[in-house]
Amino acid sequence: MKHYIHVIDNKLTSCGVKNLSVNVTNIEVTEEVFNEYLADNNSYIYNPNADVEKGELLVIKNPKQPIYQRLKNIDMELEEATRAYTEVLNTEVEYHNGFTYYPRYAQETYATLLSAENIAQSLGLSSFPQVIKDSTKLADRAVSMSYVELSQLTIFLAQKAQEAWAIKANKEAALMAEKIELEGQLI
């Protein structure tokens, strides 16, 4: 079976096992080159100035391929940084009371309870102490907490979340700076 990469206006446009006609340059390539092109169409570039008589190839390895590959890797590393941050938010941490809590609780639940209590106190009311369950949600792992105790737990969990956020933000900043530099090299 013959394999072709199709060129229109000096640009690689597609590939296939059929020889296209009408305004398309069809370049027969090896199955290996064909498969590499299929896997990553940035792998090869068209060489319109090739002297085929001298054995020069019309389709050559793209010298910028390592840049394209690094850009793909950067995108994957950015996704990994977000995943790692989310994992920290969803991983139990042990508090000094011996129970475990998720850092995401600081913002999702406890900050809301504390805000509601501030409003209640301004009206001369109070909703504390509150029964706070740990990550297991088991009744025997629930603790009655005062406003101050819940504030301390919230700060503890928020600090864990903030540490993870700082790691993520630093990683993203470094990767985005590298990405911008590499994209500039493609111009």
N, C-alpha and C positions, 0 to 999 in steps of 0.2 A: 504494500500500500504506500502511495506517495503522500508526503506531508508538505503543506504549503503555509507560508506566512504571506499575507496579502498587504500590499503597500499602495496607498493612495496619497498623492501629493507629497512624496518623500517621507511619509509617516507610516509606521506599522499600524495596521488597523484591525486585523483579525487573523485567524488561522483556521485551517481546515484540511480536509483530505481531498477537496475538490479544487480544481484549477478554475478560478473565477475569470471572467472576461469583463469587458467594458470598463475602461478607465482604471483597471487594477493591474498592478505589477504583481505577478505570482512568483514567489521565490521558493523553489523546492529546498527543503531542509531535512536534516536527519530526524529520526523519531525522537532522539534525545533533546535536540534543540527545540523541536515542536513541543515536547512535554514541558520543558523548562519555561518556554514562552506561555504555555497554558497556565502553569502554576503562578507565574509572575510576569505580566506583560512588560514590566520595566527591565527584564533581564537582558533584552537585546534591543539594538537600534539598527536602523537602516543605514547602509553606507552607500549613498548614491554615487560616490566618486570611485568606487571599487573598480579595479581593472580585472574583470573575471578571467580574461585571457592569461593573466599572470598568476591566477589562482587566488586572487583576493576575494574575500567573501562579501556578499551583499548584505548579509545579516551578521552582525558582530556583537560580542558581549558589550553591554552598556558600561562604560567606565564609571558612570554614576550609580551603578547598581548597589555598591556598599552603602551609599547615602540613603537610597530608597529602603534598603533592608534595615538600617539603623532607625529610620523614621517609623517603620512598622514596629520595631522593638520598643521605641519610645512610647508609642500609643499603648502597647501592651503593658508597659511599666506604669503608665498613668492609670490604667484600669486596675492594675494590681495595688497601687497605692490607695485607691478608693476602696477596693475590696478589703485591704488590711485595716483601714480606718473603721469601716463598717463592722468588721470582725471584732475590733476592740470594743466598740459600743455594745456589741451583743455577747460579750464574754463576761461571765460573772467575776466580780472581784470581791475579796473578803474584806469586810469592815471590821473594826476593832471589837464589835459585839459578837464576832464569830459567825455572823450570817453573811450571805452573799447577795450582791445587788448588781444590776447591770448599769454601766455608766450612762446609757441612754435614758434611764429613769430620771436623771437629774433634770433634764429639760422636758422630757415627755410628760412626767407626772408630778414630781416633787416641786418644781418651780411653780407650777400651776396651783398646787395646794398652798404654798407659801404666799403667793399673790392673793389668793382668795382669803387667806387668813388676815392679810394686811387690810383688805377691804372690810372684812368682818370686824376687825379691831377698831377701825375708824368709825364704825356704827355702834361701838360699844358691845359687840358680840365676840364670841370665840368658838372655834371649832376644834380646838386642841385640848387635850392630847388626841392624836390620831393613831389608829392601829395601822402599822406599816408592815406589810408582808415582804419577805425577801424574794429572791429570784425563783425559789421553789414553789411559791404561792401556797405552801402548806400552813394550816392554821397554827400548828405548834411552833412555827418559825416566824410568827408575827410578833412585833414589838410595839408597845405603846410608846409613842415619842412625843415629846413636847415640841413647841415651835423651834426652840433653840437646837434641840437634838436633830430634828429633821433638817434644819438649816445646815448643821455641821455635816450630816450625811450627804446632803445635796452638794455642798462645796467639795467634799471628798470625791464624789463621783464626777463632778464637773471638771475637777483637776485631772482626773484620769482621761476624760474625753478630750480635754484641752491638750494634754501631752501627745495623744494620738493625732490630734488635728495639726499640731506643730510639725510632727514628723511628716505627715502627709503634705502639708503646705510647703515645707522645705524641699521635699522630693519633687513635687510638682513644679516649683520654681526653677530648680536646676534642670529638670527635663524640658520644660518649655523654653528655657534659654538656649539649650542645645538644639532643640527642634527649630527654633527661629533661625539660628546660625546655619543649620544644615539646609533648610529650605532656601535660604539666601544663596547657597552654593548651587542650587538647581536652576537658578535664573540665568 
